Amino acid sequence: MHTLKLTTVGSSTGAVFPKELLAQMNLTKGDRLYAIETPDGFLITPYDPSIEEQLEVGRDFMREYRDTFKILAK
């Protein structure tokens, strides 16, 4: 478990992330994080949930036209 410290950044509030946590999440300065509300609380993730939905639609499309993609790959 990691602890985040809230601090003042100009007129806003920011969080300080330990270097180890940033390395584990493969994050660098300027990257975006998403706070997603779940029944158990909030999930902080670098993955945009709207992109995941788009990827799933693409995967479904590729599954449906698998034979066509095989032919096009030749």
BALOBA-1460 file (C-alpha; in Angstrom, 3 decimals):
// residues 74
<rec num="1" residu="m" x="0.000" y="0.000" z="0.000"/>
<rec num="2" residu="h" x="1.204" y="3.511" z="-0.811"/>
<rec num="3" residu="t" x="0.221" y="6.733" z="0.936"/>
<rec num="4" residu="l" x="-0.343" y="9.914" z="-1.076"/>
<rec num="5" residu="k" x="0.203" y="13.329" z="0.466"/>
<rec num="6" residu="l" x="-2.021" y="16.243" z="-0.577"/>
<rec num="7" residu="t" x="-0.278" y="19.571" z="-1.033"/>
<rec num="8" residu="t" x="-1.051" y="23.056" z="-2.303"/>
<rec num="9" residu="v" x="-0.202" y="23.676" z="-5.958"/>
<rec num="10" residu="g" x="-0.948" y="27.312" z="-6.726"/>
<rec num="11" residu="s" x="-4.617" y="27.766" z="-5.843"/>
<rec num="12" residu="s" x="-5.346" y="24.038" z="-6.296"/>
<rec num="13" residu="t" x="-4.564" y="20.858" z="-4.397"/>
<rec num="14" residu="g" x="-2.204" y="18.222" z="-5.777"/>
<rec num="15" residu="a" x="-1.040" y="14.794" z="-4.668"/>
<rec num="16" residu="v" x="2.567" y="13.698" z="-4.185"/>
<rec num="17" residu="f" x="3.244" y="10.190" z="-5.524"/>
<rec num="18" residu="p" x="6.251" y="8.192" z="-4.309"/>
<rec num="19" residu="k" x="8.819" y="7.404" z="-7.037"/>
<rec num="20" residu="e" x="8.300" y="3.668" z="-6.518"/>
<rec num="21" residu="l" x="4.576" y="3.967" z="-7.203"/>
<rec num="22" residu="l" x="5.168" y="6.022" z="-10.353"/>
<rec num="23" residu="a" x="7.631" y="3.397" z="-11.588"/>
<rec num="24" residu="q" x="5.177" y="0.558" z="-10.889"/>
<rec num="25" residu="m" x="2.416" y="2.383" z="-12.764"/>
<rec num="26" residu="n" x="4.834" y="3.362" z="-15.570"/>
<rec num="27" residu="l" x="3.993" y="7.055" z="-15.100"/>
<rec num="28" residu="t" x="6.019" y="10.210" z="-15.608"/>
<rec num="29" residu="k" x="5.397" y="13.905" z="-15.008"/>
<rec num="30" residu="g" x="2.542" y="15.173" z="-17.174"/>
<rec num="31" residu="d" x="0.734" y="11.818" z="-17.513"/>
<rec num="32" residu="r" x="-2.970" y="11.696" z="-16.725"/>
<rec num="33" residu="l" x="-4.678" y="9.635" z="-14.046"/>
<rec num="34" residu="y" x="-8.368" y="8.820" z="-13.917"/>
<rec num="35" residu="a" x="-10.392" y="8.527" z="-10.709"/>
<rec num="36" residu="i" x="-13.226" y="6.079" z="-11.285"/>
<rec num="37" residu="e" x="-15.948" y="5.697" z="-8.675"/>
<rec num="38" residu="t" x="-16.643" y="2.058" z="-7.819"/>
<rec num="39" residu="p" x="-18.920" y="0.465" z="-5.210"/>
<rec num="40" residu="d" x="-15.814" y="-0.003" z="-3.013"/>
<rec num="41" residu="g" x="-14.549" y="3.590" z="-3.312"/>
<rec num="42" residu="f" x="-12.389" y="5.243" z="-5.951"/>
<rec num="43" residu="l" x="-9.968" y="3.543" z="-8.339"/>
<rec num="44" residu="i" x="-7.054" y="5.677" z="-9.536"/>
<rec num="45" residu="t" x="-5.734" y="4.384" z="-12.847"/>
<rec num="46" residu="p" x="-3.672" y="5.633" z="-15.806"/>
<rec num="47" residu="y" x="-6.095" y="3.885" z="-18.188"/>
<rec num="48" residu="d" x="-8.878" y="5.963" z="-19.715"/>
<rec num="49" residu="p" x="-12.113" y="3.946" z="-19.417"/>
<rec num="50" residu="s" x="-13.541" y="5.487" z="-22.620"/>
<rec num="51" residu="i" x="-10.519" y="4.171" z="-24.557"/>
<rec num="52" residu="e" x="-11.160" y="0.695" z="-23.128"/>
<rec num="53" residu="e" x="-14.731" y="0.826" z="-24.447"/>
<rec num="54" residu="q" x="-13.442" y="1.810" z="-27.901"/>
<rec num="55" residu="l" x="-10.891" y="-1.014" z="-27.837"/>
<rec num="56" residu="e" x="-13.597" y="-3.534" z="-26.971"/>
<rec num="57" residu="v" x="-15.715" y="-2.358" z="-29.924"/>
<rec num="58" residu="g" x="-12.653" y="-2.769" z="-32.159"/>
<rec num="59" residu="r" x="-11.961" y="-6.256" z="-30.786"/>
<rec num="60" residu="d" x="-15.572" y="-7.282" z="-31.445"/>
<rec num="61" residu="f" x="-15.308" y="-5.961" z="-35.018"/>
<rec num="62" residu="m" x="-12.046" y="-7.839" z="-35.603"/>
<rec num="63" residu="r" x="-13.566" y="-11.045" z="-34.176"/>
<rec num="64" residu="e" x="-16.578" y="-10.736" z="-36.456"/>
<rec num="65" residu="y" x="-14.450" y="-10.201" z="-39.581"/>
<rec num="66" residu="r" x="-11.559" y="-12.496" z="-38.597"/>
<rec num="67" residu="d" x="-11.592" y="-14.361" z="-41.941"/>
<rec num="68" residu="t" x="-11.504" y="-11.129" z="-43.914"/>
<rec num="69" residu="f" x="-8.520" y="-9.861" z="-41.923"/>
<rec num="70" residu="k" x="-6.671" y="-13.161" z="-42.517"/>
<rec num="71" residu="i" x="-7.153" y="-12.788" z="-46.266"/>
<rec num="72" residu="l" x="-6.049" y="-9.132" z="-46.193"/>
<rec num="73" residu="a" x="-2.923" y="-10.038" z="-44.213"/>
<rec num="74" residu="k" x="-1.620" y="-12.257" z="-47.039"/>
